[in-house]
Amino acid sequence: MPEIIFNGPAGRLEGRYQPSKQKSAPIAIILHPHPQFGGTMNNQIVYQLFYMFQKRGFTTLRFNFRGIGRSQGEFDHGAGELSDAASALDWVQSLHPDSKSCWVAGYSFGAWIGMQLLMRRPEIEGFMAVAPQPNIYDFSFLAPCPSSGLIINGDADKVAPEKDVNGLVDKLKAQKGILITHKTVPGANHFFNGQIETLMAECEDYLDRRLNGELTPEPAAKRIR
C-alpha cells in the first residue's frame, strides 16, 4: 500500500493510500485517535477500518494528523486536525475527480473530527463513529446531522461512558431525514481489547447493508389525496 506525503495546512502530511481500480469509486477517509495519547494512522482499529473499505472497492486514505510520524506541525486541539482532514479529502478528490461520494470513519478523537468534516462536506454520504466521546467533546454542531451513519461503542468503556454515548445517539435519532444505527459491543472497553473482531464484524455488516441500499431513511410517503 503506497506511502504518500501530501500538503496540509501546517506542512506535509504522511498517509497510506490505496486507489480503487474504478475511477468513479467512492472515497473513504479514516481518522485516528488522539495524537497526544498515542493515536496514529497505524492504530489497529484504524488499519482494520482502512482495510474494510479497501476490500469493498473504495479509494481509501488514512493519514497522520499534524505532529505525528512524518506529518509536520503541532497538535492543535481539534481545529487544525479538522483542517488536516479537509486537506486529505481535497487531495484524494484531486486525484479522483470522477468520484462523487465519500465516507468518513473515525475512532475516538477521530470520530469527533470526522463528524465535523461531515458537516462541512455535502459529498460525505455515510459515517462511522467508533467510541465517540460526547462526555469530553461537544457534538452540538450536529444540528442537524446531514448523513446517516453508525455509532458503535463498548458498554464497558470508561473513557466514553455508555450513558453519554446513548445521549448523543438519542439526540441524533430524533432528527428527521437520516437514520442513525447504534451498536454496542458487550464487555468492550474504549480500546476494544480482545473485541476488535466483534467491532469489525459490526462495522462490516453495517457497510455491506448500506452498500446494498439498506439502513437509510424511507422516502417520505406521498400524501394520498
Secondary structure as the mmCIF struct_conf table of DSSP 4:
data_model
#
loop_
_struct_conf.conf_type_id
_struct_conf.id
_struct_conf.beg_label_comp_id
_struct_conf.beg_label_asym_id
_struct_conf.beg_label_seq_id
_struct_conf.end_label_comp_id
_struct_conf.end_label_asym_id
_struct_conf.end_label_seq_id
STRN STRN1 GLU A 3 GLY A 8
TURN_TY1_P TURN_TY1_P1 PRO A 9 ALA A 10
STRN STRN2 GLY A 11 GLN A 18
BEND BEND1 LYS A 21 GLN A 22
TURN_TY1_P TURN_TY1_P2 LYS A 23 SER A 24
STRN STRN3 ILE A 27 LEU A 31
BEND BEND2 PRO A 33 PRO A 33
HELX_RH_3T_P HELX_RH_3T_P1 PRO A 35 PHE A 37
TURN_TY1_P TURN_TY1_P3 GLY A 38 GLY A 38
TURN_TY1_P TURN_TY1_P4 MET A 41 ASN A 42
HELX_RH_AL_P HELX_RH_AL_P1 GLN A 44 LYS A 55
TURN_TY1_P TURN_TY1_P5 ARG A 56 GLY A 57
STRN STRN4 THR A 59 PHE A 63
HELX_LH_PP_P HELX_LH_PP_P1 ASN A 64 PHE A 65
TURN_TY1_P TURN_TY1_P6 ARG A 66 GLY A 67
BEND BEND3 ILE A 68 ILE A 68
TURN_TY1_P TURN_TY1_P7 GLY A 69 ARG A 70
BEND BEND4 GLY A 73 GLY A 73
TURN_TY1_P TURN_TY1_P8 HIS A 77 GLY A 78
HELX_RH_AL_P HELX_RH_AL_P2 ALA A 79 LEU A 95
TURN_TY1_P TURN_TY1_P9 PRO A 97 ASP A 98
STRN STRN5 CYS A 102 TYR A 107
TURN_TY1_P TURN_TY1_P10 SER A 108 SER A 108
HELX_RH_AL_P HELX_RH_AL_P3 PHE A 109 ARG A 120
TURN_TY1_P TURN_TY1_P11 PRO A 122 GLU A 123
STRN STRN6 ILE A 124 VAL A 130
BEND BEND5 ALA A 131 ALA A 131
TURN_TY1_P TURN_TY1_P12 PRO A 134 ILE A 136
BEND BEND6 TYR A 137 TYR A 137
TURN_TY1_P TURN_TY1_P13 SER A 140 PHE A 141
TURN_TY1_P TURN_TY1_P14 ALA A 143 PRO A 144
BEND BEND7 SER A 147 SER A 147
STRN STRN7 GLY A 149 GLY A 154
TURN_TY1_P TURN_TY1_P15 ASP A 155 ALA A 156
BEND BEND8 LYS A 158 ALA A 160
HELX_RH_AL_P HELX_RH_AL_P4 GLU A 162 LYS A 173
TURN_TY1_P TURN_TY1_P16 ALA A 174 ALA A 174
BEND BEND9 GLN A 175 GLN A 175
TURN_TY1_P TURN_TY1_P17 LYS A 176 GLY A 177
STRN STRN8 ILE A 180 VAL A 185
TURN_TY1_P TURN_TY1_P18 PRO A 186 GLY A 187
TURN_TY1_P TURN_TY1_P19 HIS A 190 PHE A 191
TURN_TY1_P TURN_TY1_P20 ASN A 193 GLN A 195
HELX_RH_AL_P HELX_RH_AL_P5 ILE A 196 LEU A 211
TURN_TY1_P TURN_TY1_P21 ASN A 212 GLY A 213
BEND BEND10 LEU A 215 THR A 216
HELX_LH_PP_P HELX_LH_PP_P2 PRO A 217 ILE A 224
#
